[in-house]
Structures are given as C-alpha cells and as structure tokens.
Amino acid sequence: MSTPRTYSRRRVLSILAAATILPLGKAQARVPNMQPYRWQGLALGAEADLTLYAETESVAMEAIAASLAEIDRLERIFSLHRPDSAISQLNRVGTLPAPPVEFVELLSLALTLAERTDGRFDPSIQPLWQLYAKAGPAAAELDEGQLKATQALVDWRNVALSPSVVTFGRPGMQLTLNGIAQGYISDRIAILLQGRGFTHALVNLGELQALGSRADGSPWQIGLSAPHDRADLRETELLSSGAMATSAAAGLSFDRTGNYNHIVNARSLQCADPRFSVTVRSQSAAVADGLSTVGTLMLQERDAFTDLLRQFVARAIIIDEQQAPLVRLG
C-alpha cells in the first residue's frame, strides 16, 4: 500500500485558512479612483494572495514589491528551512546573542501562550515533531524510551528570553515558531501597508489580516472548508477588519491514519484529531494563528478553550468533518 500524499504544513494551512476568497465583484469604490489590485503567487513556501485598493497600478505594484521584500526578510529570521535564519542558528548552538527585535517579540508571545495553556502550545516542540516526522508511517511504533527521552527536551520553561540573548536550558532543545509565525508575518505586512497609506487591503499568507473592508464598503467574504476537502464549503465568514487563522491536523500526517500529524501535544504525546479544524478570529493574526493551533489540542476541553479565547478577546469556529453543524466559541 502506498503512503498517502502529504503536503507541507504551510501550503495546507494557506488553503485551509481561507478555503475560498470569493470574487471581488464589480461594485464601485466609495473612494474616487480606487481600484482593486491582486497579487497571487508563492510566499513562505506556500500559496499567497495580496489584494489592495490603490489609485494607480504603480502605487499598488510598489507596495506589493515592498511586502514581498519584507516577507523575505522575516523568513530569514523564522524559517527552519534556511540554515542562516536566526531560529536555525539558535537550534544549532543553543544560544542566540543579539536576537532580532521581531524574534524577541514573537517568541515572547509564543511563551505567553505556552504559559496560559499550561504547555499545550509549546514552541520547544521541535525535537518531538522531528521524531514523529522521521518515523513517518512507523510513528505508532516508536519506542517508549525514545519518546520519553525526546519529550524531556520539550519544555518552554527552559527557554530563557531577553532582548540581548535567547538561551536553551539544556542541550538538544530546539524551537519552532511555525504555529504562529505565519500570522505574525501577516500582521507585519498589514502594518507595512498601513504605513504606506492603504486603508483597504487583505493579506493572505495562510493566515488572514484585513485592513478595513473593500473600498466599496462591503466586507471580504472568506470561505471555510471541511478539513480534508477544500471543495466542501461549510461556512462563509464576513471580514471587515482584523484577522482569521485556521489550523487542522489534516494539513500534514506522518502515518496513514492521520492520527500522527504535525500538531503534537508535548504533555500527552498525542496528536490533534484529524477530523477537525479550528478557525480563530482576532485583531492579531499572530494571536489567531497560535490560538487556532492550540485549539486543535483542546477539543475535549472546550470550556478551558473558551476561557483562553476570552483572555485574548478572540472567537473560534470548530468544523467537524463528520458533522455539518459548526461549533462557535468565545
């Protein structure tokens, strides 16, 4: 039997987070001479989409070029696939002197989420993630001793963070910010566009951040699909400002059942249920990204997850692939 096809986490999340961005339509902009310009391509190793309203094509294209340059700069900080990135350097040697400001900012948020979720969200999960990924279809057969030894390397409390240095408390630790970085970068691009005077734009880097509505005053329409079937549209959300992010274990499976996947609870060694996706709405795409990730691990603790959402002034939508009704929390 062949191994089922899997996709990179970023590509699947970019598809799932906004399964469909419905057509712009032909309504006239309220602001004179404002026209929609849309760029589609690859960014962060996945499908990406920037839509913005500008008076001229040259203004729009200049802003898009600046956005792509900023994405590349931030990827040099957060990408695990680039050996020269800040996070790769930290993971190699266990310390990172003079970390970039953006790294400190995002890691601080990740550690706050780890504290408030009692380690369900843990940016130091990377050694365990790598163990499952390397085992692949044999993940269910991993030796308990090896699992426990790897689990001992995962503990957000052993990450020391200051503006001047980041240090691991024990050898062998590694970080990943993949459960939150896409949202953070979406936020940064929205800030960049806002600084250039844009008031009507939608940033879709896998996680969505909206600068206002469309220029005609209508909201952006975002389709939410079933976890395993992009064509199975379950809901349409209206977004006039703020962010949305979706996480689903179906994004990347290590075994044929999907029970071993890229969203791992370091405390229980269990992975998220592949039947579900969790979409979170917040003002911050980074917050929405992190909360949607941890939400997939708290499906049986919905009261606790609801409390967490309220702490961050966020709301969630849970899609069960096997049942039509959506669950809304927050």
SVG drawing of the C-alpha trace seen along z (x, -y; Angstrom):
<svg xmlns="http://www.w3.org/2000/svg" viewBox="-26 -61 53 63">
<polyline fill="none" stroke="black" stroke-width="0.4" points="0.0,0.0 1.4,-3.4 1.8,-6.2 -0.9,-8.8 0.2,-12.1 1.1,-14.8 1.7,-18.5 3.9,-21.0 2.1,-22.5 2.3,-26.0 0.7,-25.0 -2.2,-23.2 -2.8,-25.9 -2.8,-28.6 -5.5,-26.6 -7.5,-25.8 -7.2,-29.2 -9.2,-30.8 -10.5,-27.9 -12.1,-30.4 -11.7,-34.1 -14.8,-34.9 -14.6,-37.2 -14.1,-40.9 -17.2,-41.8 -17.8,-44.9 -19.1,-47.3 -17.7,-50.8 -15.3,-52.0 -16.6,-54.7 -13.2,-56.4 -12.8,-58.1 -10.3,-56.4 -9.7,-53.5 -9.2,-50.2 -8.5,-46.7 -5.1,-45.1 -4.5,-41.5 -1.2,-39.6 -1.1,-35.8 2.0,-33.7 4.2,-31.9 5.5,-33.3 6.7,-31.5 6.8,-28.3 3.1,-28.4 0.3,-29.9 -0.2,-33.6 -2.5,-36.4 -2.4,-40.1 -5.4,-42.3 -5.3,-46.0 -7.1,-49.1 -4.9,-51.9 -5.3,-54.9 -2.7,-53.6 -1.2,-50.4 2.3,-51.7 1.4,-52.5 0.0,-49.0 2.9,-47.2 5.4,-49.2 3.6,-48.2 3.4,-44.6 7.1,-44.5 7.9,-46.1 5.6,-43.5 7.4,-40.6 10.8,-42.0 9.6,-42.2 8.3,-38.6 11.7,-37.5 13.5,-39.5 11.2,-37.9 11.7,-34.5 15.4,-34.9 14.5,-35.2 11.9,-32.5 12.4,-29.8 13.5,-26.4 14.4,-25.6 17.1,-28.3 20.3,-27.4 21.2,-31.1 18.0,-32.1 18.0,-33.3 16.0,-30.3 18.2,-27.8 21.3,-29.4 19.7,-29.1 18.7,-25.5 22.3,-24.6 24.2,-26.1 21.6,-26.6 22.1,-30.4 21.3,-33.4 23.1,-36.7 21.5,-39.9 18.3,-38.4 16.3,-40.4 13.6,-42.5 10.9,-40.6 12.3,-37.3 12.0,-38.6 8.5,-39.9 7.2,-36.7 8.9,-34.3 7.6,-36.4 4.0,-35.9 4.7,-32.2 5.9,-31.8 2.9,-33.7 0.7,-31.2 2.7,-28.4 2.2,-29.7 -1.5,-30.3 -2.1,-26.9 0.0,-25.0 2.3,-23.9 -0.3,-22.6 1.2,-25.3 4.9,-24.9 7.4,-26.5 10.1,-24.0 8.1,-21.1 10.5,-20.8 12.5,-17.7 9.3,-15.7 7.9,-16.9 11.2,-15.8 11.0,-12.4 7.5,-11.8 8.3,-13.2 11.4,-11.0 9.4,-7.9 6.7,-8.6 4.3,-5.7 6.1,-3.9 5.3,-6.7 2.9,-4.5 5.7,-2.0 8.2,-4.4 10.0,-3.0 8.6,-4.4 12.1,-5.1 12.9,-7.2 9.7,-9.0 10.3,-9.9 13.9,-10.9 12.7,-13.3 9.8,-14.5 12.3,-15.6 13.8,-18.1 10.4,-19.8 9.7,-22.4 9.0,-26.1 10.1,-27.0 13.7,-26.1 13.8,-28.8 15.4,-32.0 14.5,-35.1 15.8,-38.7 16.3,-41.5 20.1,-40.6 20.1,-36.8 18.0,-33.7 19.3,-30.6 18.2,-27.0 18.3,-25.5 19.6,-22.1 21.4,-20.6 19.4,-19.2 16.4,-21.6 15.1,-23.2 12.4,-25.8 9.8,-26.1 7.5,-29.1 5.6,-27.6 2.4,-27.5 2.4,-31.3 4.9,-32.9 2.6,-33.0 0.1,-35.0 2.9,-37.3 4.2,-38.0 0.7,-38.7 0.4,-41.3 3.7,-42.8 2.7,-43.1 -0.6,-44.8 1.4,-47.3 3.7,-47.9 0.7,-48.6 -1.0,-50.8 2.2,-52.8 2.0,-53.4 -1.5,-54.8 -3.5,-51.8 -6.9,-51.5 -8.5,-48.7 -6.4,-45.5 -6.5,-41.8 -3.3,-40.0 -3.4,-36.2 -0.2,-34.4 -2.0,-31.3 -3.4,-33.4 -5.6,-36.5 -5.3,-40.1 -7.7,-42.7 -7.1,-46.4 -10.7,-47.6 -13.3,-46.4 -13.2,-46.5 -13.2,-50.1 -17.0,-49.9 -17.7,-49.2 -18.6,-45.6 -16.8,-43.0 -14.3,-40.4 -16.0,-37.0 -14.0,-34.1 -15.0,-30.5 -14.3,-27.8 -14.0,-24.2 -14.0,-20.7 -10.6,-19.6 -9.9,-17.1 -11.9,-18.6 -11.3,-22.1 -14.4,-21.9 -16.7,-21.1 -17.5,-24.6 -19.1,-24.7 -19.3,-28.4 -18.8,-31.9 -17.4,-34.5 -17.5,-38.2 -14.3,-40.1 -14.1,-43.9 -11.1,-44.2 -9.0,-42.0 -7.6,-38.5 -8.6,-34.9 -6.4,-31.8 -7.2,-28.1 -5.3,-25.0 -6.1,-21.4 -4.2,-18.2 -5.2,-17.1 -2.6,-19.5 0.3,-17.1 0.1,-13.4 3.0,-11.2 1.1,-7.9 -1.8,-6.5 -4.4,-7.0 -3.7,-10.7 -3.5,-10.1 0.2,-11.0 0.4,-14.5 2.1,-17.9 0.1,-19.2 1.5,-17.5 0.7,-17.8 4.0,-17.5 2.4,-16.6 0.4,-13.7 2.4,-12.7 -0.9,-12.7 -1.6,-14.5 -4.6,-16.5 -7.7,-14.8 -7.6,-14.9 -11.4,-15.2 -11.4,-18.8 -10.3,-22.2 -10.3,-25.3 -10.6,-28.8 -10.0,-31.8 -10.9,-35.4 -8.9,-38.1 -7.5,-41.5 -4.0,-40.0 -3.2,-37.3 -0.4,-36.0 -2.8,-35.5 -5.3,-33.9 -2.6,-31.6 -1.4,-30.5 -4.9,-30.0 -6.1,-28.0 -3.1,-25.7 -3.7,-25.1 -7.5,-24.9 -7.0,-21.7 -5.4,-20.2 -8.2,-21.4 -11.2,-19.9 -12.1,-17.9 -11.6,-20.9 -13.9,-23.4 -14.7,-25.3 -11.0,-25.9 -10.5,-26.8 -13.4,-29.3 -11.8,-30.9 -8.5,-31.2 -10.3,-32.8 -11.8,-35.4 -8.4,-36.2 -7.3,-37.2 -10.6,-38.7 -11.0,-36.1 -13.6,-33.8 -13.4,-30.3 -15.2,-28.2 -14.8,-24.4 -15.6,-22.3 -16.1,-18.5 -15.6,-16.8 -18.2,-14.2 -20.9,-16.5 -22.4,-19.5 -23.2,-21.8 -20.4,-24.3 -19.4,-25.0 -18.8,-28.6 -16.9,-29.5 -16.0,-32.8"/>
</svg>
